[in-house]
Amino acid sequence: MTLKDYFVDLHVHIGRTMYGSPVKITASNSLTLTNILYEASERKGLDMIGIIDGHVPEVQEELLKLMDRGEASPLEGGGIRYGQATLILGSEIEVYDENCKGPIHVLCFFETLEKMNQFTQWYQKRVKNYTLSSQRIYENAQTLQNKVKELDGLFIPAHIFTPFKSVYGKGVKESMTEILNPEQIDAVELGLSSDTSMADQISELHTFPFLTNSDAHSLKKMAREYQKIKMRAPVFQELRRALASEDGRTIEANYGMNPLLGKYYTTVCANCLQPSSFGEPCPNCRHPKVIKGVSERIRELTDAKNTASEPERPPYIHQVPLEYLPKLGPKTLEKMLTNVGTEMYILHKATDWELLTVCSENIVHMIKEMREGNLSLLAGGGGKYGKVRTD
């Protein structure tokens, strides 16, 4: 079997179960397992999707019902097939142990539903409410790592620079080794306010592959960041080999928003969200508290002395999700998806002629500029996303 390229997003939340029970409180009610799988397969054009609330029993029950109806099926090599997409089961967990300066989020992925269920049995005894997403585990971080590895899972620190609930944003003073065993980390997730060039300024990250995932809280936000991975097939074991760069399997490219679009890029006032300097009152409203931006936090941690010491990385391609493009409304986007193809096809392959059949020359121009990373942007910060300039 030859190696092929597959589009992968490994961080999508469940909003509600099939019974209407909440999972991720801040996520959309329409973000059910079945809706996610349909969106990934038929509209986004993703080949692999990571559901990071797979520990929830009602989510597992819905998956079993899909399998009983023949709509989903387990794959040799791990993962579950639905339409054109492979589901990888995972869990996002909050760690705040005796070594943490603040809470951090991590992602744990497992090969089969059986392995996920085994993890759930262990996990549910260590959290207050295992039917919800991103719960604090009352366990040491490295004990959690050991359990994930005991079940042959993947362990990935999530959105590692964001000011809240991330390893560098809150968890440590200087190094991940203050909390985690680096030998049991399979990759790190950059998050929406950083890219490869920023993260590689920190030398301890040079040994880890970088992932760019959406952290989607709604169907529209799926695949706002993703990666192209070269594998023999979109299955769990091939994903593991790609993260380890084994036998030609590898991450071919990261597709992510320009960090300026991320909602935590810039240091801003916690009150008025105007740009501010950390440690000083806001120059606009004099509020004493500011939210340190990812860009400033990375500058604090920078220790890589020159670019020659940085590892060879796949290209990081700055890409704006279609919904971010000015004057591209939901009706036009729906026409594009219906008449041109999936979002992945529109972003990567659609010709000018195909696009012009459903949208204006201005939108076609913006899509071409977006592909080349030439759009002009306004920076985000403090929980407010950046945006594409229209002037």
C-alpha positions in Angstrom: 0.0 0.0 0.0 1.4 3.4 -1.0 1.7 6.4 1.2 -1.0 9.1 0.6 -1.8 12.5 2.0 -4.7 12.9 4.5 -6.3 16.0 6.1 -6.5 15.6 9.9 -8.0 17.7 12.7 -7.6 16.0 16.2 -9.3 18.4 18.5 -13.1 18.6 18.2 -15.5 18.8 21.2 -18.9 17.3 21.8 -21.5 19.8 22.7 -24.4 17.5 23.5 -25.1 13.8 23.5 -27.9 12.2 21.4 -30.1 12.5 24.5 -29.4 16.2 24.8 -27.1 15.9 27.8 -24.4 18.6 28.0 -20.7 17.5 27.5 -18.7 20.7 26.6 -20.8 23.4 28.3 -19.5 26.2 26.1 -19.9 24.2 22.9 -22.8 24.4 20.4 -25.9 22.2 21.0 -25.6 21.0 17.4 -22.1 19.6 18.1 -23.3 16.0 18.5 -21.2 13.0 17.5 -23.3 12.2 14.5 -23.3 15.8 13.3 -19.6 16.0 13.7 -18.9 12.9 11.7 -21.2 14.0 8.9 -19.7 17.5 8.8 -16.1 16.1 8.8 -16.9 13.5 6.0 -19.3 15.3 3.7 -18.7 19.0 4.1 -15.2 19.7 5.5 -13.5 16.9 3.6 -11.4 15.7 6.5 -10.0 12.2 6.4 -9.4 11.9 10.2 -11.2 13.6 13.1 -10.2 13.4 16.7 -13.2 13.6 19.2 -11.7 14.6 22.5 -14.8 13.8 24.6 -14.8 10.1 23.8 -14.7 9.2 27.5 -18.3 10.2 28.0 -20.6 7.0 28.3 -23.4 8.5 26.2 -21.0 9.4 23.4 -19.8 5.8 23.4 -23.4 4.6 23.4 -24.1 6.8 20.3 -21.1 5.4 18.6 -22.3 1.8 19.3 -25.7 2.6 17.9 -24.0 3.9 14.7 -22.0 0.7 14.4 -25.1 -1.4 15.1 -26.9 0.3 12.2 -23.9 -0.2 9.9 -23.2 3.6 9.6 -19.9 3.2 11.3 -17.3 0.4 11.6 -14.1 -0.3 13.4 -10.9 -0.3 11.3 -8.0 -2.6 11.4 -5.2 -0.5 12.7 -7.5 1.5 15.0 -10.1 4.2 14.6 -13.7 4.0 13.4 -14.9 4.7 9.9 -17.9 6.9 9.1 -18.4 7.9 5.5 -15.1 9.3 4.2 -13.7 10.1 7.7 -12.0 8.1 10.4 -12.9 8.9 14.0 -10.1 8.8 16.6 -11.4 8.6 20.2 -9.7 10.9 22.7 -10.2 12.9 25.9 -9.2 16.4 27.0 -8.3 16.4 30.6 -7.3 19.2 33.0 -4.3 18.6 35.2 -3.6 20.7 38.3 -1.3 18.7 40.5 1.3 19.6 43.2 3.9 20.5 40.4 1.6 22.8 38.4 1.7 26.6 38.9 -1.8 26.6 37.2 -4.1 24.2 35.4 -3.1 22.7 32.0 -5.0 20.8 29.4 -3.8 17.6 27.7 -5.2 15.3 25.0 -5.2 11.5 25.3 -6.1 9.3 22.3 -6.8 5.6 22.1 -6.8 3.0 19.4 -10.2 1.3 19.9 -13.5 1.9 21.7 -12.5 -0.9 24.1 -9.3 0.9 25.1 -11.3 4.1 25.5 -13.7 2.4 27.7 -10.9 0.9 29.8 -9.6 4.4 30.2 -13.0 5.7 31.2 -13.3 3.1 34.0 -10.0 4.4 35.4 -10.7 8.1 34.8 -14.2 8.2 36.3 -12.8 7.5 39.7 -10.5 10.5 39.6 -12.8 13.3 38.5 -16.0 14.9 39.9 -18.1 14.5 36.8 -16.9 12.2 34.0 -19.9 13.0 31.8 -18.5 16.5 31.1 -15.5 17.6 29.0 -12.1 18.9 30.2 -12.6 17.9 33.8 -9.9 18.3 36.4 -8.3 14.9 37.3 -7.2 14.4 40.9 -4.1 12.6 39.9 -0.5 13.4 39.3 0.3 14.4 35.6 2.9 11.7 35.2 0.6 9.0 36.6 -1.9 10.1 33.9 0.9 9.8 31.3 1.8 6.3 32.6 -1.9 5.2 32.3 -2.2 6.5 28.8 1.0 4.6 27.8 -0.2 1.4 29.6 -3.2 1.5 27.2 -0.9 2.2 24.2 -2.4 5.6 23.8 -1.0 9.0 22.5 -0.4 11.8 25.0 -0.4 15.4 23.6 -0.3 18.7 25.6 -3.0 21.0 24.3 -2.8 24.6 23.0 0.5 24.9 24.9 0.8 28.7 24.9 -2.7 30.1 25.6 -2.8 32.2 28.8 -5.4 30.0 30.5 -5.1 26.2 31.1 -1.9 25.4 29.1 1.5 24.1 30.0 3.4 27.3 29.2 0.6 29.7 29.7 -0.2 28.7 33.3 1.5 25.4 34.2 5.2 26.0 34.4 7.7 28.7 35.0 10.2 27.6 32.3 10.1 24.0 31.3 7.5 21.2 30.6 9.7 18.9 32.6 8.5 20.7 35.7 5.2 18.7 35.2 5.5 16.1 32.4 7.8 13.3 31.4 9.0 14.4 27.9 9.6 10.7 26.9 5.9 10.1 27.1 4.8 13.0 25.0 4.0 12.1 21.3 3.4 15.7 20.0 2.4 19.1 21.2 -0.5 21.2 20.0 0.4 24.8 19.2 -3.0 26.4 19.5 -4.5 29.3 17.5 -2.1 32.1 18.6 1.3 30.6 17.6 3.0 28.9 14.7 6.1 26.9 14.0 8.5 29.8 13.8 7.3 31.1 17.1 7.3 27.7 18.9 10.8 26.7 17.7 12.3 29.6 19.6 12.1 27.2 22.6 14.7 24.5 22.4 13.0 21.9 24.5 10.2 21.7 21.8 12.7 20.8 19.1 12.2 17.1 19.7 8.4 17.1 19.3 6.2 17.2 16.2 3.8 20.2 16.1 0.1 19.7 15.6 -2.4 22.4 14.5 -6.0 21.5 15.4 -9.2 23.5 15.5 -10.3 23.0 19.2 -13.8 23.4 17.6 -16.7 24.4 19.8 -19.1 24.5 16.8 -19.5 22.7 13.5 -18.3 25.8 11.6 -15.0 25.9 13.6 -14.0 22.4 12.6 -10.8 22.4 10.5 -10.0 26.1 11.1 -6.6 24.5 11.8 -5.5 21.1 10.6 -2.6 19.2 9.2 -1.8 17.2 6.1 -0.3 13.8 7.1 1.4 11.2 4.9 0.2 7.7 5.9 -0.7 4.4 4.3 -4.2 4.7 5.6 -6.1 7.1 8.0 -6.0 4.8 11.0 -4.6 5.1 14.6 -1.5 3.1 14.1 -0.5 5.0 11.0 -1.1 8.3 12.9 1.3 7.0 15.6 3.9 6.2 13.0 3.5 9.6 11.4 4.1 11.4 14.6 7.3 9.4 15.1 8.3 10.0 11.4 8.6 6.2 10.8 9.2 4.7 7.3 8.1 7.8 5.3 5.1 8.6 7.3 5.2 12.2 8.4 3.3 15.4 8.9 3.5 17.0 5.4 2.2 20.5 6.3 0.5 22.4 9.1 -2.4 24.6 8.1 -3.2 27.2 10.7 -4.5 30.7 11.1 -1.9 33.4 11.1 -1.1 33.9 14.9 -2.4 37.5 14.6 -5.9 36.0 14.2 -5.7 34.1 17.4 -7.6 35.5 20.3 -4.6 35.5 22.7 -1.7 36.7 20.5 -1.3 40.2 21.9 -1.0 41.3 25.6 -4.2 43.3 26.3 -6.0 45.0 29.1 -8.4 42.5 30.9 -11.0 45.3 31.1 -11.1 47.1 27.7 -9.0 44.6 25.6 -6.7 47.4 24.3 -3.0 46.6 23.8 -1.1 46.9 27.0 2.3 46.2 28.6 2.5 43.3 31.1 3.1 44.6 34.7 1.8 48.1 34.0 -1.7 49.6 34.2 -3.7 49.8 30.9 -2.7 53.1 29.1 -6.3 53.4 27.9 -8.5 52.8 31.1 -5.8 52.4 33.8 -7.1 49.0 34.8 -4.4 47.2 36.7 -4.8 43.7 35.2 -3.7 42.6 31.8 -3.8 39.3 29.9 -0.3 38.3 28.8 -0.3 37.5 25.1 1.2 34.3 23.5 3.8 36.4 21.6 5.1 38.0 24.9 5.1 34.6 26.7 7.2 33.0 24.0 9.7 35.9 24.1 10.1 35.2 27.8 10.8 31.5 27.1 13.0 31.9 24.1 16.4 30.2 24.4 17.1 28.8 21.0 20.2 30.8 20.0 20.0 30.6 16.2 17.9 29.1 13.5 20.5 26.6 12.6 19.7 24.7 15.8 16.0 24.3 14.9 14.8 21.0 13.5 13.6 20.5 10.0 9.9 21.1 10.0 7.0 20.8 7.6 5.8 24.1 6.2 3.4 26.0 8.4 0.9 27.5 5.9 -1.0 30.5 7.2 -4.6 29.9 6.2 -7.8 31.8 7.0 -11.0 29.7 7.4 -13.5 30.5 4.8 -16.0 31.9 7.3 -13.4 34.6 8.2 -13.3 36.1 4.7 -15.1 39.4 4.6 -18.3 39.5 2.5 -18.4 35.7 2.2 -21.8 35.2 3.8 -23.4 31.9 4.9 -25.6 31.6 1.8 -22.7 32.0 -0.6 -20.6 29.5 1.5 -23.4 27.0 1.3 -23.6 27.4 -2.5 -19.9 26.8 -2.7 -20.1 23.6 -0.6 -23.1 22.4 -2.6 -21.8 23.1 -6.1 -18.0 23.2 -5.9 -17.0 20.6 -3.2 -15.9 20.2 0.4 -14.1 22.9 2.3 -10.7 21.1 1.8 -11.3 21.0 -1.9 -12.2 24.7 -2.1 -9.2 25.7 0.0 -6.7 23.6 -1.8 -7.9 22.7 -5.3 -10.8 24.6 -6.7 -10.1 26.6 -9.8 -11.0 30.2 -10.5 -13.7 29.0 -13.0 -15.3 26.7 -10.4 -15.4 29.4 -7.8 -16.7 32.1 -10.1 -19.8 30.0 -10.8 -21.0 30.6 -7.2 -19.2 33.7 -5.9 -17.8 37.1 -6.8 -14.4 37.9 -8.3 -13.6 39.7 -5.0 -14.1 36.5 -3.0 -12.1 34.5 -5.5 -9.3 37.0 -5.2 -9.3 36.7 -1.4 -9.2 32.9 -1.6 -6.2 33.1 -3.8 -4.5 35.7 -1.6 -5.3 33.5 1.4 -3.7 30.4 -0.2 -0.5 32.5 -0.7 -0.6 34.0 2.9 -1.0 37.5 1.6 -4.1 38.7 3.4 -3.8 41.8 5.6 -4.8 41.2 9.3 -5.6 42.9 12.5 -4.2 41.2 15.7 -6.4 39.6 18.3 -5.9 39.3 22.1 -7.5 38.8 25.4 -10.2 36.4 24.1 -11.0 38.5 21.0 -10.1 37.0 17.6 -8.2 39.0 15.0 -9.8 39.6 11.7 -9.0 40.1 8.0 -8.6 43.8 7.0 -11.0 45.1 4.4 -9.3 48.4 3.7 
